[in-house]
């Protein structure tokens, strides 16, 4: 819902529901694995255990709403940088 609001009404630091940095940070906190581990799992997902596949699907489901917001994830903010890196993995996730 928050990604939709940001896409439709723009990002705003003054509105918690439309704070893109806060949304990215929250998603990154809930991913559950490091970017490096996620990349390794993405490469080997076909032979991953059921639990690992479910985890990768959960990650993909959390990140997919951010794909239309890629253009807004500019700059050197660490949350934006890590989110951009995760978004590169989305097409390789199950």
C-alpha positions, 0 to 999 in steps of 0.5 A, a space after each residue: 500500500 505504501 509503495 502504491 501511495 508513493 507511486 501515485 502521490 510522490 515520496 514525502 519525508 513529512 508523511 510517514 506513509 510516503 517516506 520512501 527511505 523508511 519503507 526501504 529500510 523497513 523492507 531491508 530489516 525484514 528480508 532476513 538474509 544478507 544481500 550476498 546470501 540472497 544472491 547465492 540462494 537466487 543462483 541455486 534456488 532450483 535445488 534449494 530446500 522448501 523453506 529456502 524457496 519460501 523465504 526467497 518468494 517472501 523476499 520477492 513479494 516484499 521487493 516487487 512493489 518497489 520495482 516501479 519506484 526504481 527511478 526514485 531510489 537515487 543517491 548515496 543513501 545506504 538504504 537506497 543503494 542496498 534496495 537497488 542491489 536487491 531489486 537487481 535480484 528480483 528477476 532471478 528469484 522464484 
